[in-house]
Amino acid sequence: MIQKLNGRIDGKHIELERDAGLPSGTPVTVEIGTSPLSIEERRSRIEESCGVWKDDDDIAEIFEQILRERELRPCRDVDFDAPS
């Protein structure tokens, strides 16, 4: 019997949107595919990540360290003709 059910991943577990009608412990084969996010879900994820560092007192020092390390390393040559 093949069913197509939607769900969400939570770590190593999948929460199905509805009951599969199978007893707990039944072996199944899962084919994973992602669904496109809705505009609302995309906006929510962007808003969650914006301003994540705003209250982090260490962020200025972290970026200063990155800039210092960049100044110490020479730029690397880029061969635009190299196969990718």
Secondary structure, DSSP 8 states (H G I E B T S, - for coil): ------EEEETTEEEESS--S--TT-------------HHHHHHHHHHHTTTTTT-TTHHHHHHHHHHHHHHS------TTS--
